[in-house]
Amino acid sequence: MIASRRAHPSLRATAVIVAALAVAVLASSCSGSSGGTSSSSSGGILRLGTHAPLESMNPFVSQSTLAYDSFINIYPYLVQYNLNTKEIEPEFATSWTDSANHRVWTFHTRAGAKWSDGTPLTANDAAWTLQTILKYKNGPTAQDISNVVDMVSATATSPTTLVVRYSGTVANVLSSLSSLPILPEHIWKQYAVGNGAKLRTFANLPSGSTPVVSGGPFIFTKYVSGQIALFKRNPDWYGPRPKIAGFGYQYFADSDAEVEALKSGQIDAALGDPSLQATSIGSLKAAGFNIVNVEATSFQDIIINTVPTMVAHRELLNPKVREAIEYATDRATITRVAYLGYAQPGGSIVPPASGSWSDPSVKGLPFNLAKANQLLNAAGYKMGSNGIRVADGHPMAYTFLISTDNGGAGIRSGQIMVTDFKRIGIKLTLSVVGDTQLNSDLYGNHYRNYQLAMWGWDAYIDPDYILSVLTCTQRNNLSDSGYCNPQYDKLFNEQASASDVAKRRQIVYQMQQIVAADRPYLVLVYVNVLEGWSKKWCGILTSPDGFANYFSKDPFEQIHQCAST
């Protein structure tokens, strides 16, 4: 998984394009396609706009969402998600079984598959990839360590049989493997030597006329940093033949520039980062473009400091204060005004777009200022003459940190909260900061100083990752609230080893209920994926992460030009 929150604004801001060059290179590099056919007769070139960064195409280094969206199109994966059912389905592995004790998994892989340079693509490549991650998991491949928990070995017993052994029962074996691209051993093994440091320095980019060796439906042919990334159809792909001849990403400094490029016909779709701003949708609709609007597995949350050693404003440790804060948070107005209706009021840390893993009974408290005031009065926090309550001799006045990742909608949300919180005697002062500063403010001096913040998470489909964020072991790592609850941790370990899906789901529901009651996070809204598309394109399949995604190859295999164009 991509162990980070979604955006990297410092990189995004440098993604300035040279439009004329991008269009020219895109046309020349992708005009040829598989089977000797022209791009027009084989479906043409799909031109995608984005302002997401692609800072590295090395799977052991990159944390870019767009890089993972690209990996799934150029590399085999043992399994992938079905975007309709949210269940795991075959990809390079055609079938699999696990042993009675759930510790030995056997995968049967595609026969006769080839890498794009003609080298046989076999179960040996999958075994080598997994063994390399295991060998260097405490060093160069540490980024993938969460996907190989309790994995002991991976062995190819034949060119089409992979056996993966675990030291214990792991509940999310398949979802973890769906996150790991299979790399060509004959290309990468030269870097897996010594301490493995070279695994992280290999650029994995096209060089001149030499593309990246691919085993997916497309071949990565050209890359110009901050401008374009180009992909052509792979004639040796073992799966369904894509209907398009190729595609390219074109980079824009911001959403506004991307939207204007779509309107001018420079690109076929504006994907955003990965979503467009809600404020852009009205003008695109008026201009006659199709709008993709789907529920996402990402959410925006309010973070409340829950660390017992916090220095000031220790009243935030009082459960009744956190409950009052939630009652004073008007999710419905924030959804309507800040997100223009392109979101859903939040509740659980496992979003509804994750499918059956989300507990439908976990909903946010209704907006009720009278109830919030009642709770604060009962807790003894008296209103001062200036309209601000007093707690332990100090005013209930908090700095409210807001990540630049939350964009204009996040700032508007904060402004709504400032007005509403004033009515319950709490003063909020907004401070909009970038990721680097926000991390410093949250984690500095072991969480001792900050009060409230707003940020967001990619929760994915399987709940294991987002649930792990709030475990005690993630203090000073992923856990930005500093939350720690031994009961929650016990349940996390139980769900992680639950082989029965129904039992695991029940445990996951309990964990969601605990977080909702303890309130280290208030899930503010589930933000929709928003994209603008030219009406020339049909068969658009989107995921909870948008059209370009790291869940499934299906969208790029199905997209095609509409018959009328």
Residue pairs with C-beta under 8 A, 6 or more apart in sequence:
1 146
1 147
1 179
1 460
1 465
2 63
2 64
2 65
2 68
2 458
2 550
3 63
3 143
3 146
3 465
3 478
4 63
5 403
5 405
5 435
5 455
5 456
5 457
5 458
6 65
6 273
6 274
6 298
6 405
6 456
6 458
7 52
7 273
7 405
7 435
8 53
8 55
8 63
8 64
8 435
9 404
9 405
9 434
9 435
10 434
10 435
10 436
11 53
11 55
11 64
12 51
12 52
12 53
12 253
12 254
12 273
13 253
14 226
15 51
15 53
15 226
15 251
15 252
15 253
16 226
16 251
16 253
17 226
17 227
17 228
17 250
17 251
17 252
17 253
17 257
18 227
19 250
19 261
19 266
21 224
21 227
21 228
22 224
22 227
22 228
22 248
22 250
22 251
23 250
23 266
25 222
25 224
25 228
25 230
26 45
26 47
26 228
26 230
26 248
26 250
27 45
29 221
29 222
29 230
29 232
29 248
30 39
30 45
30 221
30 230
30 231
30 232
30 245
30 246
30 247
30 248
31 38
31 39
31 45
31 245
32 38
32 39
32 232
33 39
33 42
33 232
33 233
33 245
33 246
34 42
34 232
34 233
34 234
34 235
34 241
34 245
35 42
35 235
37 245
38 245
39 45
39 245
39 246
42 233
42 243
42 244
42 245
43 242
43 243
43 244
43 245
43 560
43 561
44 244
44 245
44 561
45 244
45 245
45 246
45 247
45 248
46 244
46 246
46 247
46 248
46 268
46 269
46 537
46 559
47 247
47 248
47 250
47 266
47 267
47 268
47 269
48 247
48 248
48 249
48 250
48 267
48 268
48 269
48 271
48 547
48 548
49 249
49 250
49 252
49 258
49 261
49 262
49 266
49 267
49 269
49 270
49 271
50 66
50 249
50 250
50 251
50 252
50 258
50 271
50 272
50 273
50 274
50 548
51 251
51 252
51 253
51 254
51 255
51 257
51 258
51 272
51 273
52 64
52 65
52 66
52 271
52 272
52 273
52 274
53 64
53 66
54 62
54 64
54 66
54 67
54 70
54 223
54 229
54 249
54 251
55 62
55 64
55 67
56 62
56 64
56 67
56 203
56 204
57 67
57 70
57 71
57 203
57 204
57 205
57 212
57 220
57 223
58 199
58 200
58 202
58 203
58 204
59 67
59 71
59 144
59 181
59 183
59 204
60 140
60 141
60 143
60 144
60 199
60 200
61 143
61 200
62 68
63 143
65 274
65 458
65 545
65 550
66 249
66 274
66 548
68 550
69 274
69 545
69 548
69 549
69 550
70 220
70 229
70 231
70 249
71 181
71 550
72 80
72 181
72 216
72 549
72 550
72 551
72 552
72 553
73 216
73 217
73 218
73 231
73 553
73 556
74 212
74 214
74 215
74 216
74 218
74 219
74 220
74 231
75 181
75 182
75 183
75 214
75 215
75 216
76 91
76 92
76 113
76 121
76 125
76 126
76 181
76 182
76 215
76 216
76 238
77 91
77 92
77 177
77 178
77 180
77 181
77 182
78 91
78 92
78 93
78 96
78 107
78 109
78 126
78 162
78 177
78 178
78 180
78 182
79 88
79 89
79 90
79 91
79 93
79 96
79 174
79 177
79 178
80 88
80 89
80 91
80 178
80 551
80 552
80 553
80 554
81 87
81 88
81 89
81 178
81 461
81 543
81 551
81 552
82 88
82 89
82 552
83 541
83 542
83 543
83 551
83 552
83 554
83 555
85 355
86 354
86 355
86 356
86 461
87 355
88 174
88 175
88 178
91 239
91 553
92 109
92 110
92 113
92 121
92 126
92 182
92 215
92 238
93 107
93 108
93 109
93 162
94 108
94 109
94 110
95 107
95 108
96 105
96 106
96 107
96 108
96 174
97 105
97 106
98 104
98 105
98 106
98 173
99 105
101 169
102 166
102 169
102 170
102 499
103 165
103 166
103 167
103 168
103 169
104 163
104 164
104 165
104 166
105 163
105 164
105 165
105 166
105 173
106 161
106 162
106 163
106 164
107 123
107 126
107 161
107 162
107 163
107 164
108 160
108 161
109 122
109 123
109 126
109 159
109 160
109 161
109 162
110 121
110 160
110 238
111 159
111 160
112 238
113 120
113 121
113 122
113 215
113 238
114 120
114 121
114 215
114 236
114 238
115 121
115 184
115 186
115 213
115 214
115 215
115 236
116 211
116 213
116 214
116 215
116 219
116 234
116 236
117 213
118 236
119 184
119 186
119 213
120 159
121 184
121 215
121 238
122 156
122 159
122 160
123 156
123 157
123 158
123 159
123 160
123 161
123 162
124 156
124 159
124 185
125 182
125 183
125 184
125 185
125 215
126 154
126 156
126 162
126 182
127 154
127 155
127 156
127 162
128 183
128 185
128 188
128 189
129 154
129 180
129 181
129 182
129 183
129 185
130 148
130 151
130 154
130 164
130 180
131 153
131 154
132 141
132 183
132 188
132 192
132 196
132 199
133 141
133 144
133 145
133 147
133 148
133 180
134 148
134 151
134 152
134 153
134 154
135 141
135 192
135 196
136 142
136 192
136 195
136 196
136 199
137 144
137 145
137 148
138 145
139 195
139 196
139 197
140 195
140 196
140 197
140 199
140 200
141 196
141 199
144 179
144 180
146 176
146 465
146 468
147 176
147 177
147 179
147 180
148 176
149 170
149 176
149 496
150 166
150 167
150 168
150 170
151 164
151 165
151 166
151 167
151 170
152 165
152 166
152 167
153 164
153 165
154 162
154 163
154 164
154 165
155 162
155 163
155 165
156 162
156 163
157 163
164 173
164 177
166 173
168 497
169 497
169 498
169 499
170 176
170 496
170 497
171 464
171 495
171 496
171 497
171 498
171 499
171 504
172 462
172 464
172 496
175 460
175 461
175 462
175 464
176 462
176 464
178 551
179 550
182 215
184 213
184 215
187 213
188 199
188 202
190 198
191 198
191 199
191 201
191 202
192 198
192 199
204 212
205 212
205 220
205 223
206 212
206 220
206 221
206 222
206 223
211 219
211 220
211 221
211 222
211 232
212 219
212 220
212 221
214 220
214 234
215 237
216 234
216 237
216 553
217 233
217 234
217 237
217 239
217 240
217 241
217 242
217 553
217 556
217 557
218 231
218 232
218 233
218 234
218 237
218 242
218 246
218 247
218 556
219 231
219 232
219 233
219 234
220 229
220 230
220 231
221 230
221 231
221 232
221 246
222 228
222 229
222 230
223 229
223 230
226 251
227 250
227 251
228 248
228 249
228 250
228 251
229 248
229 249
230 246
230 247
230 248
231 246
231 247
231 248
232 245
232 246
233 241
233 242
233 244
233 245
233 246
239 553
239 557
240 557
241 557
242 556
242 557
242 559
243 539
243 557
243 558
243 559
243 560
244 556
244 559
244 560
244 561
247 556
249 548
250 261
250 266
250 267
252 258
252 261
255 270
255 272
255 273
255 276
255 277
255 280
256 280
258 267
258 270
258 272
258 276
259 270
259 276
259 280
259 283
259 284
259 532
261 267
261 270
262 268
262 269
262 270
262 284
262 289
262 532
262 534
263 283
263 284
263 287
263 289
265 534
268 533
268 534
268 536
268 537
269 531
269 532
269 533
269 534
269 537
269 547
270 276
270 280
270 284
270 531
270 532
270 533
271 531
271 546
271 547
271 548
272 530
272 531
272 546
274 529
274 545
274 546
274 548
274 549
275 296
275 527
275 528
275 529
275 530
275 531
275 546
276 284
276 530
276 531
276 532
277 407
277 408
277 409
277 530
278 339
278 340
278 341
278 342
278 343
278 409
278 530
279 340
279 408
280 530
280 532
281 291
281 293
281 340
281 342
281 530
281 532
282 340
284 291
284 532
285 291
288 535
289 532
289 533
289 534
289 535
290 532
290 533
290 534
290 535
290 540
291 530
291 531
291 532
291 533
292 529
292 530
292 531
292 532
292 533
292 540
292 542
292 546
292 547
293 342
293 528
293 529
293 530
294 353
294 528
294 529
294 542
294 543
294 544
294 546
295 344
295 351
295 352
295 353
295 526
295 528
295 529
295 544
296 351
296 353
296 526
296 527
296 528
296 529
296 544
296 545
296 546
297 351
297 353
297 354
297 458
297 459
297 460
297 461
297 544
297 545
298 351
298 456
298 457
298 458
298 459
298 526
298 527
298 544
298 545
299 346
299 349
299 351
299 456
299 457
299 459
299 523
299 524
299 525
299 526
299 527
300 346
300 406
300 410
300 413
300 454
300 455
300 456
300 523
300 524
300 525
300 527
301 346
301 349
301 454
301 455
301 456
301 457
301 521
301 522
301 523
301 524
302 325
302 329
302 452
302 453
302 454
302 521
302 522
302 524
303 442
303 452
303 453
303 454
303 455
303 480
303 481
303 520
303 521
304 316
304 322
304 325
304 451
304 452
304 481
304 519
304 520
304 521
304 522
305 313
305 316
305 447
305 450
305 451
305 452
305 481
305 482
306 316
306 317
306 481
306 482
306 483
306 484
306 518
306 520
307 446
307 447
307 448
307 475
307 481
307 482
308 317
309 446
309 447
309 448
310 316
310 317
310 447
310 448
310 449
311 448
311 449
312 394
312 449
312 451
313 391
313 394
313 396
313 398
313 451
314 392
315 321
315 379
315 381
315 391
315 392
315 396
316 322
316 451
316 452
318 379
319 518
319 519
320 375
320 376
320 378
320 379
321 375
321 376
321 379
321 381
321 391
322 518
322 519
323 365
323 375
323 519
324 371
324 372
324 373
324 375
324 376
324 379
324 424
325 372
325 421
325 426
325 452
325 519
325 522
326 364
326 365
326 519
326 522
327 365
327 366
327 367
327 368
327 369
327 371
327 372
327 375
328 367
328 369
328 372
328 417
328 420
328 421
328 423
328 424
328 426
329 364
329 367
329 417
329 420
329 522
329 524
330 367
330 416
330 417
330 420
331 345
331 346
331 364
331 367
331 524
331 525
332 345
332 367
333 367
333 416
334 345
334 412
334 413
334 416
334 417
334 524
334 525
335 341
335 343
335 344
335 345
335 525
337 412
337 416
338 409
338 410
338 412
338 413
338 416
339 409
339 525
339 527
339 528
342 527
342 528
342 530
343 525
343 526
343 527
343 528
344 352
344 525
344 526
344 528
345 364
345 525
345 526
346 364
346 522
346 523
346 524
346 525
346 526
347 362
347 363
347 364
347 516
347 523
348 358
348 359
348 362
348 363
348 512
348 515
348 516
348 523
349 457
349 459
349 466
349 467
349 469
349 470
349 512
349 515
349 521
349 523
350 357
350 358
350 359
350 459
350 463
350 466
350 467
350 508
350 512
351 358
351 459
351 526
351 544
352 358
352 360
352 526
353 461
353 526
353 544
354 459
354 460
354 461
354 462
354 463
354 544
355 461
356 505
357 461
357 462
357 463
357 505
357 508
358 512
359 508
359 509
359 512
359 513
361 509
361 513
362 509
362 512
362 513
362 516
364 522
364 523
367 420
369 420
369 423
369 424
372 424
373 424
373 425
376 389
376 424
376 425
381 389
381 390
381 391
381 396
381 425
382 389
382 390
383 389
383 390
383 425
384 390
384 395
384 425
386 395
387 422
387 425
388 395
388 396
388 397
388 425
388 426
388 427
389 395
389 396
389 424
389 425
389 426
390 396
395 427
396 425
396 426
396 427
397 426
397 427
397 428
397 429
398 426
398 427
398 428
398 429
398 451
398 452
399 428
399 429
399 431
399 450
399 451
399 452
400 414
400 417
400 418
400 428
400 429
400 430
400 431
400 451
400 452
400 453
400 454
401 431
401 433
401 438
401 441
401 442
401 450
401 452
401 453
401 454
402 410
402 411
402 414
402 430
402 431
402 432
402 433
402 453
402 454
403 410
403 432
403 433
403 434
403 435
403 438
403 453
403 454
403 455
403 456
404 432
404 433
404 434
404 435
405 435
405 455
405 456
406 413
406 454
406 455
406 456
409 527
410 432
410 454
411 430
411 432
413 454
413 524
413 525
414 428
414 430
414 454
415 430
417 428
418 428
418 430
421 427
421 428
422 428
428 452
433 441
438 453
438 455
439 480
441 449
441 450
441 453
442 450
442 453
442 480
443 476
443 480
444 450
446 476
446 482
447 475
447 482
453 480
454 524
455 480
456 527
457 466
457 469
458 545
459 465
459 466
460 466
461 544
461 551
463 495
463 508
464 495
464 496
467 492
467 495
467 508
467 511
468 474
468 478
468 492
469 478
469 479
470 479
470 481
470 483
470 485
470 488
470 515
470 520
470 521
471 479
471 484
471 488
471 489
471 492
472 483
472 484
472 485
472 486
472 489
473 489
475 482
475 484
481 520
481 521
482 520
483 515
483 518
483 520
485 514
485 518
487 514
488 511
488 514
488 515
488 518
491 507
491 510
491 511
491 514
492 511
494 507
495 504
495 507
495 508
495 511
498 504
498 507
515 521
529 542
529 544
529 545
529 546
531 542
531 546
531 547
533 540
535 562
536 561
536 562
536 565
537 559
537 560
537 561
537 562
538 559
538 560
538 561
538 562
538 563
539 558
539 559
539 560
540 547
540 555
540 559
541 547
541 554
541 555
541 558
541 559
542 549
542 555
543 549
543 551
543 552
543 555
544 551
545 551
547 555
547 559
548 555
549 555
